[in-house]
């Protein structure tokens, strides 16, 4: 016999944590593409500096874009872990069978007086 049952009376909208988890793949792609585009744009646009300075600038911009991407991934991964923990802690809504105590802090009803 199943002592718990799912509550189906109320249909609540998804919490903020589920909405964030659903957006996570798009955010990860954006966190990858935006720094990558920064590096590509610098290579496409011409620079009027000496060759030694151009190579140094490209290397610096590549390092900067990789740092931005890794920082964004770390932040998004941390938020995703937090959302996952909230989803797990909420769990399914279950309703357990009630268990009435004889020695409770409430007055007895007429039916309880009649049984004694």
Residue, then its C-alpha position, 0 to 999 in steps of 0.5 A: x500500500x502506498x502511504x504517500x500520494x502526489x498532490x494533483x489539486x494545485x498546478x503551480x507554475x515552474x519555479x525560478x530555478x527551473x526557468x534558469x535551468x531551461x535557459x542554461x544551454x543558451x547562456x552557455x552558448x552565448x558565453x562562448x560565442x561572444x568572447x570568440x566573436x571579439x577575437x574574430x573581429x580583431x583578426x578581421x579588422x585591419x590594424x595599422x601598427x607594426x607587425x610585432x605590436x599586432x602579434x602582441x595585441x592579438x595574443x593579449x586579446x586571445x588571452x582576454x577572450x579565453x579568460x572572459x569565457x572561462x569566467x562566464x562558464x564558471x559563473x553559469x556552472x555555479x548558478x546551475x548547481x545552485x538551481x539543481x540543489x533547489x530542485x532536488x530539495x523541493x522534490x515532488x509534492x507528496x501528501x502523507x496519511x495523517x496520524x492522529x495522536x490521542x495525546x494531542x494539545x487540542x480539546x476532545x470532540x464529542x465523538x471522542x468523549x462518547x468512545x471513552 
